Structures are given as C-alpha cells and as structure tokens.
Amino acid sequence: MKLLPVTVALLALFLVASYQDLAVAADGAAAVPDSVCDGKCKNRCSQKVAGRCMGLCKMCCGRCAGCVPSGPFASKDECPCYRDMKSPKSGRPKCP
C-alpha cells in the first residue's frame, strides 16, 4: 500500500519532464554550447577585427542553432538563418 504514493509521485515527475521536453521541442532548436559557436566564429572572423565580429557571430550562431558559414569568405547561403538575420534599425545583414 505504501508503494502507491511513490508510484504516483514518480509518474507525476515523469509527466512533468515529458511536458518540458515537448515545450522545448516546440519552441525551436535546442541551445547550442558556447564551445561550438566559439570555434566556428573564430574561423569565420579570422580575417576580420575580432571583437565586433566575434560578438555578432556568436549571437547569430546561438540564434541559428549553431549554423555559421564555414570560413571567413564562405557564402552565407550555407546557413539561411544566418544569412537572413537583419538589423532592425538599418535593415542591413546583422551577421558577419
């Protein structure tokens, strides 16, 4: 008889965890580890002034699920999300 409350508690915990997983999946891509964006952006910004380029690249990488064009002169068409992100003020491309 003492197993019933434990079983109900475990079942409730399982349902809550499942709901959170579904909410994250519906919200979009999972968070990308900083180490992934650091390496990709270091490569992307290797021919540019690193400070501003790295900051913008990391922001774009995080929003685009880790997608960053493969090199400093690579086409942004490799990553449509990265390519299509625009600055709200000027309408110019936001990602380097």
N, CA, C and O atoms as CSV, one atom per row, in Angstrom:
chain,resi,resn,atom,element,x,y,z
A,1,MET,N,N,0.813,-1.196,0.000
A,1,MET,CA,C,0.000,0.000,0.000
A,1,MET,C,C,0.865,1.273,0.000
A,1,MET,O,O,0.449,2.312,-0.510
A,2,LYS,N,N,2.066,1.178,0.575
A,2,LYS,CA,C,2.947,2.338,0.615
A,2,LYS,C,C,3.561,2.617,-0.758
A,2,LYS,O,O,4.080,3.710,-0.986
A,3,LEU,N,N,3.512,1.671,-1.654
A,3,LEU,CA,C,4.063,1.863,-2.985
A,3,LEU,C,C,3.200,2.776,-3.850
A,3,LEU,O,O,3.706,3.392,-4.788
A,4,LEU,N,N,1.933,2.870,-3.556
A,4,LEU,CA,C,1.035,3.691,-4.368
A,4,LEU,C,C,1.438,5.166,-4.380
A,4,LEU,O,O,1.515,5.739,-5.467
A,5,PRO,N,N,1.701,5.820,-3.242
A,5,PRO,CA,C,2.120,7.231,-3.297
A,5,PRO,C,C,3.462,7.422,-4.032
A,5,PRO,O,O,3.648,8.408,-4.745
A,6,VAL,N,N,4.373,6.489,-3.854
A,6,VAL,CA,C,5.665,6.585,-4.532
A,6,VAL,C,C,5.465,6.446,-6.034
A,6,VAL,O,O,6.069,7.187,-6.809
A,7,THR,N,N,4.636,5.519,-6.447
A,7,THR,CA,C,4.360,5.300,-7.869
A,7,THR,C,C,3.697,6.530,-8.477
A,7,THR,O,O,4.055,6.955,-9.575
A,8,VAL,N,N,2.748,7.092,-7.775
A,8,VAL,CA,C,2.052,8.284,-8.271
A,8,VAL,C,C,3.038,9.457,-8.380
A,8,VAL,O,O,3.000,10.208,-9.354
A,9,ALA,N,N,3.912,9.612,-7.389
A,9,ALA,CA,C,4.892,10.702,-7.425
A,9,ALA,C,C,5.851,10.531,-8.605
A,9,ALA,O,O,6.158,11.503,-9.295
A,10,LEU,N,N,6.321,9.320,-8.838
A,10,LEU,CA,C,7.212,9.076,-9.969
A,10,LEU,C,C,6.509,9.300,-11.298
A,10,LEU,O,O,7.103,9.849,-12.226
A,11,LEU,N,N,5.278,8.891,-11.400
A,11,LEU,CA,C,4.507,9.091,-12.616
A,11,LEU,C,C,4.305,10.588,-12.878
A,11,LEU,O,O,4.431,11.047,-14.013
A,12,ALA,N,N,3.996,11.333,-11.834
A,12,ALA,CA,C,3.818,12.778,-11.988
A,12,ALA,C,C,5.131,13.436,-12.418
A,12,ALA,O,O,5.123,14.317,-13.277
A,13,LEU,N,N,6.241,13.026,-11.839
A,13,LEU,CA,C,7.544,13.560,-12.211
A,13,LEU,C,C,7.865,13.255,-13.675
A,13,LEU,O,O,8.382,14.110,-14.394
A,14,PHE,N,N,7.561,12.053,-14.102
A,14,PHE,CA,C,7.779,11.656,-15.499
A,14,PHE,C,C,6.930,12.508,-16.450
A,14,PHE,O,O,7.422,12.949,-17.488
A,15,LEU,N,N,5.676,12.737,-16.106
A,15,LEU,CA,C,4.794,13.528,-16.960
A,15,LEU,C,C,5.264,14.981,-17.058
A,15,LEU,O,O,5.207,15.575,-18.134
A,16,VAL,N,N,5.723,15.551,-15.956
A,16,VAL,CA,C,6.212,16.926,-15.970
A,16,VAL,C,C,7.456,17.022,-16.846
A,16,VAL,O,O,7.586,17.958,-17.636
A,17,ALA,N,N,8.370,16.063,-16.713
A,17,ALA,CA,C,9.590,16.069,-17.526
A,17,ALA,C,C,9.256,15.912,-19.011
A,17,ALA,O,O,9.869,16.566,-19.855
A,18,SER,N,N,8.303,15.065,-19.329
A,18,SER,CA,C,7.901,14.875,-20.725
A,18,SER,C,C,7.286,16.146,-21.291
A,18,SER,O,O,7.550,16.505,-22.438
A,19,TYR,N,N,6.481,16.817,-20.508
A,19,TYR,CA,C,5.862,18.061,-20.954
A,19,TYR,C,C,6.923,19.119,-21.243
A,19,TYR,O,O,6.825,19.836,-22.239
A,20,GLN,N,N,7.943,19.223,-20.378
A,20,GLN,CA,C,9.002,20.205,-20.594
A,20,GLN,C,C,9.778,19.898,-21.865
A,20,GLN,O,O,10.140,20.815,-22.601
A,21,ASP,N,N,10.040,18.619,-22.137
A,21,ASP,CA,C,10.733,18.241,-23.372
A,21,ASP,C,C,9.915,18.638,-24.594
A,21,ASP,O,O,10.470,19.127,-25.578
A,22,LEU,N,N,8.623,18.435,-24.542
A,22,LEU,CA,C,7.762,18.817,-25.662
A,22,LEU,C,C,7.735,20.327,-25.838
A,22,LEU,O,O,7.722,20.821,-26.966
A,23,ALA,N,N,7.725,21.056,-24.746
A,23,ALA,CA,C,7.710,22.521,-24.830
A,23,ALA,C,C,9.007,23.033,-25.455
A,23,ALA,O,O,8.977,23.963,-26.261
A,24,VAL,N,N,10.123,22.447,-25.097
A,24,VAL,CA,C,11.403,22.854,-25.674
A,24,VAL,C,C,11.439,22.516,-27.155
A,24,VAL,O,O,11.906,23.321,-27.960
A,25,ALA,N,N,10.955,21.341,-27.525
A,25,ALA,CA,C,10.942,20.935,-28.932
A,25,ALA,C,C,10.034,21.843,-29.758
A,25,ALA,O,O,10.347,22.154,-30.907
A,26,ALA,N,N,8.927,22.261,-29.188
A,26,ALA,CA,C,8.008,23.127,-29.917
A,26,ALA,C,C,8.552,24.547,-30.028
A,26,ALA,O,O,8.218,25.273,-30.965
A,27,ASP,N,N,9.390,24.940,-29.070
A,27,ASP,CA,C,9.932,26.301,-29.054
A,27,ASP,C,C,10.987,26.510,-30.126
A,27,ASP,O,O,11.208,27.646,-30.544
A,28,GLY,N,N,11.627,25.483,-30.574
A,28,GLY,CA,C,12.658,25.625,-31.599
A,28,GLY,C,C,13.850,24.772,-31.277
A,28,GLY,O,O,13.754,23.811,-30.513
A,29,ALA,N,N,14.963,25.117,-31.850
A,29,ALA,CA,C,16.173,24.322,-31.675
A,29,ALA,C,C,16.692,24.443,-30.249
A,29,ALA,O,O,16.469,25.440,-29.563
A,30,ALA,N,N,17.379,23.414,-29.836
A,30,ALA,CA,C,17.962,23.400,-28.505
A,30,ALA,C,C,19.125,24.385,-28.451
A,30,ALA,O,O,19.682,24.777,-29.476
A,31,ALA,N,N,19.469,24.765,-27.247
A,31,ALA,CA,C,20.576,25.693,-27.063
A,31,ALA,C,C,21.875,25.070,-27.557
A,31,ALA,O,O,22.100,23.869,-27.401
A,32,VAL,N,N,22.710,25.880,-28.143
A,32,VAL,CA,C,23.985,25.428,-28.676
A,32,VAL,C,C,25.065,25.734,-27.640
A,32,VAL,O,O,25.121,26.859,-27.142
A,33,PRO,N,N,25.924,24.773,-27.299
A,33,PRO,CA,C,27.004,25.056,-26.346
A,33,PRO,C,C,27.921,26.166,-26.859
A,33,PRO,O,O,28.183,26.266,-28.057
A,34,ASP,N,N,28.403,26.992,-25.939
A,34,ASP,CA,C,29.279,28.103,-26.313
A,34,ASP,C,C,30.521,27.624,-27.046
A,34,ASP,O,O,31.020,28.315,-27.935
A,35,SER,N,N,31.024,26.452,-26.686
A,35,SER,CA,C,32.250,25.953,-27.310
A,35,SER,C,C,32.056,25.718,-28.808
A,35,SER,O,O,32.994,25.892,-29.586
A,36,VAL,N,N,30.858,25.329,-29.215
A,36,VAL,CA,C,30.574,25.104,-30.638
A,36,VAL,C,C,30.643,26.434,-31.393
A,36,VAL,O,O,31.298,26.532,-32.430
A,37,CYS,N,N,29.971,27.445,-30.872
A,37,CYS,CA,C,29.969,28.755,-31.533
A,37,CYS,C,C,31.344,29.415,-31.465
A,37,CYS,O,O,31.738,30.105,-32.406
A,38,ASP,N,N,32.081,29.217,-30.370
A,38,ASP,CA,C,33.415,29.817,-30.256
A,38,ASP,C,C,34.317,29.368,-31.398
A,38,ASP,O,O,34.960,30.193,-32.049
A,39,GLY,N,N,34.365,28.069,-31.638
A,39,GLY,CA,C,35.229,27.545,-32.694
A,39,GLY,C,C,34.808,27.986,-34.079
A,39,GLY,O,O,35.639,28.381,-34.897
A,40,LYS,N,N,33.509,27.918,-34.340
A,40,LYS,CA,C,33.006,28.301,-35.662
A,40,LYS,C,C,33.213,29.791,-35.916
A,40,LYS,O,O,33.586,30.192,-37.018
A,41,CYS,N,N,32.970,30.606,-34.898
A,41,CYS,CA,C,33.113,32.055,-35.076
A,41,CYS,C,C,34.580,32.479,-35.135
A,41,CYS,O,O,34.918,33.450,-35.812
A,42,LYS,N,N,35.448,31.761,-34.435
A,42,LYS,CA,C,36.873,32.069,-34.527
A,42,LYS,C,C,37.340,31.855,-35.966
A,42,LYS,O,O,38.131,32.640,-36.488
A,43,ASN,N,N,36.853,30.796,-36.603
A,43,ASN,CA,C,37.192,30.535,-38.001
A,43,ASN,C,C,36.564,31.598,-38.912
A,43,ASN,O,O,37.229,32.123,-39.804
A,44,ARG,N,N,35.296,31.909,-38.688
A,44,ARG,CA,C,34.583,32.878,-39.516
A,44,ARG,C,C,35.221,34.265,-39.421
A,44,ARG,O,O,35.298,34.973,-40.425
A,45,CYS,N,N,35.669,34.657,-38.252
A,45,CYS,CA,C,36.191,36.013,-38.023
A,45,CYS,C,C,37.719,36.087,-38.092
A,45,CYS,O,O,38.302,37.092,-37.687
A,46,SER,N,N,38.364,35.053,-38.591
A,46,SER,CA,C,39.825,35.011,-38.586
A,46,SER,C,C,40.467,36.104,-39.434
A,46,SER,O,O,41.623,36.454,-39.195
A,47,GLN,N,N,39.760,36.649,-40.410
A,47,GLN,CA,C,40.323,37.685,-41.276
A,47,GLN,C,C,39.759,39.075,-40.973
A,47,GLN,O,O,39.975,40.017,-41.735
A,48,LYS,N,N,39.031,39.200,-39.852
A,48,LYS,CA,C,38.385,40.475,-39.522
A,48,LYS,C,C,38.812,40.933,-38.143
A,48,LYS,O,O,39.467,40.186,-37.416
A,49,VAL,N,N,38.451,42.148,-37.775
A,49,VAL,CA,C,38.698,42.640,-36.425
A,49,VAL,C,C,37.847,41.795,-35.492
A,49,VAL,O,O,36.619,41.806,-35.586
A,50,ALA,N,N,38.487,41.070,-34.601
A,50,ALA,CA,C,37.822,40.012,-33.852
A,50,ALA,C,C,36.728,40.481,-32.900
A,50,ALA,O,O,35.705,39.805,-32.794
A,51,GLY,N,N,36.889,41.586,-32.213
A,51,GLY,CA,C,35.942,41.983,-31.176
A,51,GLY,C,C,34.501,42.062,-31.637
A,51,GLY,O,O,33.647,41.331,-31.135
A,52,ARG,N,N,34.228,42.921,-32.566
A,52,ARG,CA,C,32.857,43.105,-33.031
A,52,ARG,C,C,32.378,41.889,-33.817
A,52,ARG,O,O,31.244,41.445,-33.643
A,53,CYS,N,N,33.225,41.358,-34.670
A,53,CYS,CA,C,32.854,40.205,-35.482
A,53,CYS,C,C,32.498,39.017,-34.593
A,53,CYS,O,O,31.480,38.363,-34.818
A,54,MET,N,N,33.319,38.734,-33.593
A,54,MET,CA,C,33.067,37.583,-32.713
A,54,MET,C,C,31.761,37.752,-31.948
A,54,MET,O,O,30.995,36.797,-31.820
A,55,GLY,N,N,31.496,38.946,-31.440
A,55,GLY,CA,C,30.262,39.175,-30.691
A,55,GLY,C,C,29.024,38.953,-31.536
A,55,GLY,O,O,28.088,38.275,-31.113
A,56,LEU,N,N,29.019,39.523,-32.732
A,56,LEU,CA,C,27.869,39.358,-33.620
A,56,LEU,C,C,27.742,37.918,-34.102
A,56,LEU,O,O,26.640,37.375,-34.183
A,57,CYS,N,N,28.875,37.308,-34.421
A,57,CYS,CA,C,28.850,35.931,-34.910
A,57,CYS,C,C,28.296,34.983,-33.840
A,57,CYS,O,O,27.475,34.119,-34.146
A,58,LYS,N,N,28.738,35.138,-32.596
A,58,LYS,CA,C,28.245,34.269,-31.522
A,58,LYS,C,C,26.750,34.454,-31.300
A,58,LYS,O,O,26.034,33.485,-31.048
A,59,MET,N,N,26.276,35.693,-31.392
A,59,MET,CA,C,24.847,35.934,-31.248
A,59,MET,C,C,24.075,35.233,-32.368
A,59,MET,O,O,23.068,34.571,-32.118
A,60,CYS,N,N,24.558,35.386,-33.602
A,60,CYS,CA,C,23.889,34.766,-34.743
A,60,CYS,C,C,23.962,33.244,-34.666
A,60,CYS,O,O,22.987,32.557,-34.973
A,61,CYS,N,N,25.101,32.721,-34.261
A,61,CYS,CA,C,25.286,31.277,-34.131
A,61,CYS,C,C,24.291,30.702,-33.119
A,61,CYS,O,O,23.671,29.668,-33.368
A,62,GLY,N,N,24.145,31.374,-31.983
A,62,GLY,CA,C,23.207,30.907,-30.966
A,62,GLY,C,C,21.766,30.914,-31.451
A,62,GLY,O,O,21.003,29.995,-31.151
A,63,ARG,N,N,21.396,31.927,-32.185
A,63,ARG,CA,C,20.019,32.031,-32.694
A,63,ARG,C,C,19.761,31.085,-33.859
A,63,ARG,O,O,18.615,30.718,-34.122
A,64,CYS,N,N,20.820,30.690,-34.557
A,64,CYS,CA,C,20.671,29.841,-35.752
A,64,CYS,C,C,21.078,28.392,-35.483
A,64,CYS,O,O,21.508,27.690,-36.398
A,65,ALA,N,N,20.945,27.946,-34.247
A,65,ALA,CA,C,21.197,26.550,-33.875
A,65,ALA,C,C,22.594,26.086,-34.260
A,65,ALA,O,O,22.776,24.944,-34.681
A,66,GLY,N,N,23.577,26.962,-34.120
A,66,GLY,CA,C,24.956,26.578,-34.372
A,66,GLY,C,C,25.403,26.635,-35.812
A,66,GLY,O,O,26.507,26.191,-36.130
A,67,CYS,N,N,24.582,27.165,-36.688
A,67,CYS,CA,C,24.949,27.243,-38.096
A,67,CYS,C,C,25.712,28.541,-38.355
A,67,CYS,O,O,25.201,29.638,-38.131
A,68,VAL,N,N,26.952,28.384,-38.835
A,68,VAL,CA,C,27.814,29.512,-39.201
A,68,VAL,C,C,28.500,29.124,-40.499
A,68,VAL,O,O,28.963,27.990,-40.619
A,69,PRO,N,N,28.583,30.018,-41.472
A,69,PRO,CA,C,29.316,29.685,-42.702
A,69,PRO,C,C,30.740,29.212,-42.382
A,69,PRO,O,O,31.344,29.658,-41.407
A,70,SER,N,N,31.259,28.321,-43.197
A,70,SER,CA,C,32.458,27.547,-42.865
A,70,SER,C,C,33.787,28.298,-42.842
A,70,SER,O,O,34.756,27.765,-42.302
A,71,GLY,N,N,33.883,29.473,-43.385
A,71,GLY,CA,C,35.163,30.177,-43.382
A,71,GLY,C,C,34.974,31.667,-43.493
A,71,GLY,O,O,33.843,32.141,-43.595
A,72,PRO,N,N,36.079,32.431,-43.475
A,72,PRO,CA,C,35.967,33.891,-43.495
A,72,PRO,C,C,35.335,34.442,-44.766
A,72,PRO,O,O,34.736,35.517,-44.739
A,73,PHE,N,N,35.459,33.729,-45.871
A,73,PHE,CA,C,34.895,34.213,-47.129
A,73,PHE,C,C,33.820,33.277,-47.680
A,73,PHE,O,O,33.422,33.399,-48.839
A,74,ALA,N,N,33.350,32.345,-46.853
A,74,ALA,CA,C,32.339,31.385,-47.288
A,74,ALA,C,C,31.002,32.089,-47.509
A,74,ALA,O,O,30.709,33.110,-46.886
A,75,SER,N,N,30.213,31.533,-48.393
A,75,SER,CA,C,28.904,32.105,-48.713
A,75,SER,C,C,27.939,31.941,-47.545
A,75,SER,O,O,27.881,30.886,-46.914
A,76,LYS,N,N,27.190,32.992,-47.272
A,76,LYS,CA,C,26.174,32.917,-46.217
A,76,LYS,C,C,25.026,32.007,-46.614
A,76,LYS,O,O,24.180,31.685,-45.779
A,77,ASP,N,N,24.977,31.586,-47.867
A,77,ASP,CA,C,23.914,30.685,-48.307
A,77,ASP,C,C,24.025,29.321,-47.641
A,77,ASP,O,O,23.069,28.547,-47.676
A,78,GLU,N,N,25.163,29.005,-47.036
A,78,GLU,CA,C,25.310,27.759,-46.285
A,78,GLU,C,C,24.341,27.718,-45.103
A,78,GLU,O,O,23.908,26.644,-44.687
A,79,CYS,N,N,24.005,28.885,-44.567
A,79,CYS,CA,C,23.139,28.983,-43.387
A,79,CYS,C,C,22.075,30.045,-43.638
A,79,CYS,O,O,22.319,31.225,-43.386
A,80,PRO,N,N,20.907,29.655,-44.127
A,80,PRO,CA,C,19.862,30.643,-44.438
A,80,PRO,C,C,19.460,31.507,-43.236
A,80,PRO,O,O,19.205,32.701,-43.395
A,81,CYS,N,N,19.404,30.927,-42.058
A,81,CYS,CA,C,19.046,31.706,-40.867
A,81,CYS,C,C,20.080,32.803,-40.642
A,81,CYS,O,O,19.724,33.953,-40.386
A,82,TYR,N,N,21.344,32.452,-40.735
A,82,TYR,CA,C,22.459,33.390,-40.556
A,82,TYR,C,C,22.399,34.474,-41.629
A,82,TYR,O,O,22.611,35.652,-41.344
A,83,ARG,N,N,22.112,34.071,-42.848
A,83,ARG,CA,C,22.051,34.997,-43.985
A,83,ARG,C,C,20.890,35.979,-43.858
A,83,ARG,O,O,21.034,37.156,-44.188
A,84,ASP,N,N,19.745,35.504,-43.384
A,84,ASP,CA,C,18.523,36.307,-43.401
A,84,ASP,C,C,18.329,37.197,-42.174
A,84,ASP,O,O,17.397,38.001,-42.147
A,85,MET,N,N,19.184,37.072,-41.165
A,85,MET,CA,C,19.031,37.910,-39.978
A,85,MET,C,C,19.449,39.348,-40.315
A,85,MET,O,O,20.565,39.582,-40.781
A,86,LYS,N,N,18.555,40.296,-40.079
A,86,LYS,CA,C,18.800,41.701,-40.435
A,86,LYS,C,C,18.797,42.584,-39.190
A,86,LYS,O,O,18.175,42.260,-38.177
A,87,SER,N,N,19.498,43.693,-39.291
A,87,SER,CA,C,19.497,44.683,-38.224
A,87,SER,C,C,18.151,45.407,-38.249
A,87,SER,O,O,17.716,45.853,-39.310
A,88,PRO,N,N,17.485,45.533,-37.096
A,88,PRO,CA,C,16.174,46.179,-37.091
A,88,PRO,C,C,16.216,47.664,-37.475
A,88,PRO,O,O,15.256,48.186,-38.042
A,89,LYS,N,N,17.322,48.337,-37.166
A,89,LYS,CA,C,17.405,49.763,-37.454
A,89,LYS,C,C,17.690,50.056,-38.931
A,89,LYS,O,O,17.009,50.863,-39.564
A,90,SER,N,N,18.720,49.378,-39.466
A,90,SER,CA,C,19.147,49.705,-40.834
A,90,SER,C,C,18.655,48.718,-41.876
A,90,SER,O,O,18.650,49.034,-43.066
A,91,GLY,N,N,18.244,47.534,-41.460
A,91,GLY,CA,C,17.829,46.516,-42.421
A,91,GLY,C,C,18.996,45.827,-43.107
A,91,GLY,O,O,18.798,44.993,-43.990
A,92,ARG,N,N,20.226,46.178,-42.699
A,92,ARG,CA,C,21.412,45.531,-43.248
A,92,ARG,C,C,21.630,44.177,-42.590
A,92,ARG,O,O,21.102,43.927,-41.507
A,93,PRO,N,N,22.398,43.301,-43.225
A,93,PRO,CA,C,22.678,41.998,-42.597
A,93,PRO,C,C,23.332,42.164,-41.219
A,93,PRO,O,O,24.252,42.963,-41.045
A,94,LYS,N,N,22.844,41.404,-40.261
A,94,LYS,CA,C,23.330,41.515,-38.895
A,94,LYS,C,C,24.559,40.633,-38.662
A,94,LYS,O,O,25.436,40.977,-37.869
A,95,CYS,N,N,24.616,39.502,-39.353
A,95,CYS,CA,C,25.665,38.512,-39.094
A,95,CYS,C,C,26.854,38.717,-40.037
A,95,CYS,O,O,26.676,38.910,-41.240
A,96,PRO,N,N,28.086,38.672,-39.468
A,96,PRO,CA,C,29.277,38.887,-40.302
A,96,PRO,C,C,29.586,37.704,-41.210
A,96,PRO,O,O,30.557,37.743,-41.966
